[in-house]
Amino acid sequence: MHFNQFISRKFFSLRQTEVSPSINSKIKALVQQGKYSQALELHSKTPHSALTTAKFTFPSLLKTCASLSNLYHGRTIHASIVTMGLQSDPYIATSLINMYVKCGLLGSALQVFDKMSESRDSAPDITVWNPVIDGYFKYGHFEEGLAQFCRMQELGIRPDGYSLSIVLGICNRLSWYMAGRQIHGYIIRNMFEGDPYLETALIGMYSSCSRPMEAWSLFGKLENRSNIVAWNVMIGGFVENGMWEKSLELYSLAKNENCKLVSASFTGAFTACSHGEVLDFGRQVHCDVIKMNFQDDPYVCTSLLTMYAKSGSVEDAKKVFDQVLDKEVELWNAMISAFIGNGRAYDALGLYNKMKAGETPVDSFTISSLLSGCSVVGSYDFGRTVHAEVIKRSMQSDVAIQSALLTMYCKCGSTEDADSVFYTMKERDVVAWGSMIAGFCQNRRFKDALDLFRAMEKEGVKADSDVMTSVISAGLGLENVELGRLIHGFAIKHGLESDVFVACSLVDMYSKFGFAESAEMVFSSMPNKNLVAWNSMISCYSRNGLPEMSINLLPQILQHGLYLDSVSITTVLVAVSSVAALLKGKTLHAYQIRLQIPSDLQVENALIDMYVKCGCLKYAQLIFENMPRRNLVTWNSMIAGYGSHGNCEEAVRLFKEMKRSETAPDEVTFLALITSCSHSGMVEEGLNLFQLMRIEYGVEPRMEHYASVVDLLGRAGRLDDAYSFIQGMPIDAERSVWLCLLFACRAHQNMELGELAADNLLMMEPARSSNYVSLLNLYGEVEMWDRAANLRASMKERGLKKSPGCSWIEVKNRVNVFFSGDSSSTRRIDIYETLSSLKSNMEGKGCSYEGIEVC
């Protein structure tokens, strides 16, 4: 009786306060308009809202809580859903899972999912699985997310387009190329082709996995060419892979095809212009922005400002900034970064003061930008000022700012201040540890860097790729091969070896230690090789005397769908120069011109050096004359080129032109000039230059300069002057100096000084066979066969052998190498037949062929 009366009273009360059905509709309408706070307020003020909310309103309310990260109201609504028995409804369950994921409670989201699975006879449908998989990925549980994706299919639930786009997104983020290809195969097999979202996701995945040409191939097959999102992803993908020219071509193509450009189209184009520093094209895109009325879009304005700043046009960036009336914090941050990036740190501080005066809220990125600027320009005092601001605003506990402070102090050389910041941090994440370890490496405190790395391990902080590259750098800095191998083992054990940055650091480490095979093994095991990785391997082969292997990597890069950049071109040109492979050098030059690869100073200098060393001085001269800008390396390369080709007058003329251009010469310039004078017999000119370098330019001579002067005097037959010069040297003569004197004595058959020079060489390096060979040659020139025989016997007793002579020639795009006494060449029969034919011809014409030695 009492119970029935209670129920009656309750229902009577509800009838008195019955909510109009229009309230639910109003809440849903507010959510659709993005007015989340108003929707939540309306729901909260509704009497007995828990019992009067319509079923269709709950997903809208949960979306509101997710958007506002309002966990309190989210939990309250969840309780209402349970009370009404609606927790198994797939739409409501999906909204609950989404809400908990977005509020940072993956565990609660999984509880909702598990309870729903238990309460149903069949597994939840795809709409419920999708937010669960997305939640795992969002919080870094990648393997668990993939496991759920596989489990879902095992239960007979077929992925939809959204499921596949979620998995492709994580493949994109982690550069999981093979997994991405498998998903692509699934899409084709299950007739998902033509889905614009999936096509866009695939283009993004291939671009992020350093496969821009596969992305481009997919883009070319799009049926719907009006999908501007796909165009924007492809533009961004080209930029991401260093192919900014292709990005700009694609932007122009999108305009020509009358695609409806959006803000992301302009931001992508501006990013490409920033990478290539192509200001003129950037100005054209700026005109498009104005024509299409996007000049007030905050994202476009920020990208436009950044483009002008990175192209060095700070005043244009400032005009863009000033024209925006309602400036958001991102625009202020971009302008501060623009000033800092162009060396105007104090203008950045002034702008920061204006920002504060205008009551624009300062965020951690503002402070980090200022500190980053201090790191770039090495402004310790400015950094201290910013640090004071951080303390004043009570922002010192922000981990991002603390890491920026660490980097700033380390880059400014004050590791003590960095230590102070580091040890006052209550929570030290991997970024903070990494900043401190990198700072020690930058200041050559390699042992301290490794000690800190061990401390980090003890605290249970897992190393990431940035920390690992710094630790590898520390091992390299200590020049300890075994330590380097131990670090490599640690990287393998913790699954970091496959990371492209770690792998490139390992390749570089083994390369500098002289272990090209180990570098090759690391390179081969990399799952996703980007252009930086290929460049590292090219450099490794070149550094370790394997130029042919360096050159042979070029076609492989192209086969992997990558385009060479200026670093690739420069590195391979160095290898080409070392073997004087002219045809390959010309091919590379033509490739660079045809594909319009930006020809920066490094590329042009490398081309000059290659043509000089391959004997094509005229080509080197053409490049030199057409260069818009020249640096010291350019002048030195060209002066050395004229000198090595016996054109000393032109080398000296170029030196005078260099002085007029106000480029200060260095020790390399004078070495090239003195060597040039030596080859041309211009003794007085060479001696004058030697005096000039010290008196007028304050360049102290090094051992190479002394050796060149001895060579200069020796070639001219002034052997006594050469010996007097050696005796008057302020430093002890090294091997190169005595070797120059010995060669001169051999040429002029001066036994006395020659033996004296040889004695000094043998005293310095008694186990070096080439010293004995040089003296043997002297004895042979003056026909002192007894002494030569005694010296040969002495070499035999010491176990010394003469290193075989080596020469090479490029024939039909192949470099053939020959060693004296070696008959292993595959074409030895042709070689002997040619030699025999030459000898017969010489005999027929009465020529002597005593100099010909058959291998």
C-alpha positions, 0 to 999 in steps of 0.5 A: 500500500505504502509502496503504491502510494509512493509510486503514485506520488512520484509519477504525479510529481513528474506529470507536474514537471513534465518536460516538453519534447521540444527541450530534447530537440533544442539540445540536439540543435545546439549540439549540431551548431557547436554550442556545446556549453549552452546544450549542457547548461540547458540539460542541467537546468531541466527538472528531473533531466535523468528521467526525461531525456529522450533516447535520441538526445543521449548521443548528442549530450555525450558528444558535448561532454567529449568536446568540452572534456567535461568528465563530471557531466559525462559520468552523470549522463552515463548513470542516467543511461544505466538507470534507463537500461540503455547501455546496450544501445549501439549508438549510445554505447559508441558515444559513451566510449568516444566520450571516455576516450576523449576525456582521457579514460581509456580504461572506462571506455573499455569497461563500457565495451566489455559490459556491452559484449557480455550483455549481448548474444552476438559481438558488438557491431562495427560502430562500437569497435571503431572507437575502441580501436581508435582509443587504443591508438590514440593513447599509444597502445598500437599493438593492442589496437591492432590485436583488437582489429584482428579479433574483430575480424575473427568474430566475423565483423567486417571492417568498414571504411572508417575502421580502415581509415583508423588503421591507415592513420596509425600506419601513417603516423608510425611509417608502417609501410608493410602494414599499410600495403596489407590494408591497401590490398584488403581495400582492393580485394573487398571492393572499397576502392572509390571511397574518397576517405580511404583513397586520401588515407592511403595517399597520406600513408604512402607519403609518410612511409617515404613512398611519394611516387606510390602515393602519386601513382594512387593519386593519378588513378583517382576517379573523383578529381574534385576531392580537394582533400586528396590534392592537399594530402598529396601536396603535403606528402611531396613537401614531407619528402623534400619534393617541394617543387612537385608540391607547387606544380600540383598546386598550380594543377589544382587551380587549372582544374578548377578545384575549389581550394580551401585553407589547407591548399594554401597552407600546403603551398606556403609550406612548400615555398618555405622549404624551397625559399621560392619567394616569387611563387609565394607571392603568387599564392598570396595573390590567390589568397586575396582573390579567393578571400582567404586573407582573414583565415588564421591558418592561412595568415600564419602560414603566409607569415612563416613563408615570408619569414623563412624566405628572409623577407621579414618586412613582408611577414611584418606587413601580414602580421600588422594587417590582421586585426584580430590576432590570435596567439598562433599569429603572435608566436609565428611573428616572434619565430620570424624575428628570431629565425632572422637574427632579430632576437630583440625585436622578438622580445619587443613584440613579446612585450606588446603581446603582454600589453595587449593582454593576449594570453601567452602559451608555452609555445610562445616561451618555447619559441623565444627560448628556441631563438636564443638557442639558435643565435646563442644569446645567453643574456636574452635567454636569462631574461626569458627564464626570468619571465617564466619564473614571474609567470609561474610557468617553470613547471611546464615540461615543454618550457623546462626542456626548452630551457635545457636546450637553450642553456646547453646551446649557449654552452652553459651546462651548469645552468642546464644542470640547475634546471634539470635537477629542479624538475619534479617530473622529468619526461624522456624529452627532458632527459633527451635535451640534457643528454644532447646538451652534454654531447653538443658541449663534448661532455660525452662521458657525462652524457652516457652517465646521464643515460644510465641514470635515465635507465635506472629511473625507468624512463624508456629511451626514444629515437632522439635519446638514442641518436644522442647516445650514439653520438656520444659513443662516436665522440669517445672514439670507442668502437666497442662502446658503439657496438654495445649501444647498437646492441641496446638499440636492437634490444629495445626495438629502436634499430628500425627507427630511421633516425637511429639507423642513420646515426648508426650508419654514420657511426660505423662509417666514421669508425671505418666499418663500411660492412657494419654500416651496410648491415644496418642500412639493409635491415631498415624497413623504411629507407628515406632519402636521408638514409640513402644519403648516409650510405652514399657518404659512408661508401665515399668516406671509406674509399668505395666510390664505385659502390657509392655511385651504384646506389643512385639507380636504387634510390630512383627505383625506390620512388625517391628523387635525389636532393642537393645532398645526394648530388653533392655526396655522389659528385665527391665519389665521382671526383675521386675516380675521375669518372667523367661520364657518370659526373656528366650524367649526374649533372644532366639529371640535376638540370633535367629534374630542376633540383635546386643548385645550391652552393654545395652542388655547384662547388662539387660540380666545379671540383668534379670537372676540374679533377676529370680534366674538363676545366672549361666546364668548371669555368662555365659553372663558375662564371654563371654562379650568382653567388660564390663563397670561399670554397668556390674561389679555392676550387677554381684557383686550384683547378687552374693551378693543377692544369698548369695555368698559374697566371690565370690562378693568380688573376683569379686570386686578385679578382677574389680580393676585389670581391672582398672574400678573405683568402684562407690557408687553402687558397694560399696552398693552391696558389703556391702549388700552382706556382710550383707546377708552372715554375714561377718560383719568385711569385710562389715565394712572394705569396708565402710571405704575403699569407703571413704578413698581409693576411695573418694566415699561419703556414701549416706543414702543407705550405712548407712542403709546397715551398720545398717542392717549388724550390726543388722543381726549379733545381734550387736544392740548397735553397730548399734545404736551407728553407727546411733548416729555417722552419719554425717547426720540425719538418714532417714526412711530406717536407722531406719527401718533396726534397727527396723527389727533387734530389732524384729529379736533379740527381743530387745524391748527398741531399737525397740520402740526407732526406731519405735518412730523415724519412727512415728515422721517422717511419722505419717500417714504411716501405714507400720510404725505401722505394723512394731511395731505391728510385734515387739509386736507380737514377744515378745507377748506384746498383750496389747500394740499391741491391743492399737496400733491397736486401734490407727491405727483405730482412724487415719483411717490407714489400713494394706496394703495387702501382695502381691506375684506372680508366673509364671506358663505356661508363665503367671504371676499370682498375689495374694493379702492377703485376696483377693479371686477374682482369677479365679482359687480360687477353685483350690487354696483352693483344693490344700491348703486343700490337702497340709494340709491333707498331713502335718497332715498325716505326723505329720507336723505343718501348723500354718504358712499357712494362707488361703486367 
